[in-house]
């Protein structure tokens, strides 16, 4: 039986790398993407291909390469993304646009690129990696929350649009995991004398602590495999610490102001 072909964006590090390594162990043929393959000359875990989710020509080239080599793409894991923090009042619009271009437009570009092949195959699975932060507007992470929340909603729509084609599309929302995302995200600077100097500075430290103390990325990899092995995937999946997963449930059942009070207390605002 031919091994399923999996394409993982953002596959050179973090959750994408952990997922790729795990799926290779389970017998899948994995291709991971990165913006600059030359930065990883010793990468041997699986094949890396050059792709920038903000540039359509690189997406087409990468998808065409995998199709030329394997004849199919069975699973797309839309994992590539960027973090962004800061008071919304002080966050440059160009950085907001970049976050949405990567976290929201990027996965849409990939879906547009692979869906014609999946429709032809009459089969396929797309897993959009979002975030538990996408279920709520978090202070000083509002842009990140919005970009991931928007992807959650688009996934709800496109899975219905493609249902007749034998393609399954779902969301996987991780909580905090021990990766290098904090190092790569855009931090609006803590401005001396700003009205947000203390509150944002304290919250930034709290966010970094959560990532550093985050769970094992292998949990996300196992969740991806579980979805792949599910005949009819659900709309939403969440993976992470219990306190993070329960937050989405609490937001759904609590009055808005009661849930807001929980967040205000957590961030000491």
HUKA-V586140 format. One line per field, one symbol per residue. ss: DSSP state (H for helix, E for strand, C for the rest). phi: phi as a letter, one per 30 degrees, with the letter a starting at -180 (. if undefined). psi: psi as a letter, one per 20 degrees, with the letter a starting at -180 (. if undefined). Layout:
ss->???
phi->???
psi->???
This chain:
ss->CCCCEEEECCCCCHHHHHHHHHHHHCCCEEEEEECCHHHHCCCCCCEEEECCCCCHHHHHHHHHHHHHHHCCCCEEEECCCCCEECCHHHCCHHHHHHHHHHHHHHHHHHHHHHHHHHHHHCCEEEEEECCHHHHCCCCCCHHHHHHHHHHHHHHHHHHHHCHHHCEEEEEEEECCECCCHHHHCEECCCCCCCCCHHHHHHHHHHHHHHHHCCECCHHHHHHHHHHHCCCCCCCEEEECCHHHHHHHHHHHHCCHHHHHHHHHHHCCC
phi->.dddccccdicdahddddddedddecjdcccccadbdddbdcdbdadcbdacdcbddddddddddddddciabdbccdcdabcabkdedcceeddddddddddcdeededdddceedddddialbbccdcadddcadcdibdddeddddddedddedddddcedciccbbcbcdddbdbcdddcddcdddddiddcedddedddddddddddcdddeeddeddddddedcdbdddbbbbldeddddddddddcdeedddedddeddchc
psi->ppqqpppoqliirbhggggggghghjjqoppqqqhnhiimhjoihrppqppoiiohhhggggghggghhiirohpponhprqqpqqphhjpphhhgggghhghghghgggghhhhhghghhkqqppooocqhhiiqoppjkhgggghhhhhgghggghhhhjhijjppprqooqbpqnakhhhirpopqoppiqhjgggggghghgghggghjrrpihhgghhgggghjpgnqrgpqqpaqghghhhhghhhhqqghghhhggghgjl.
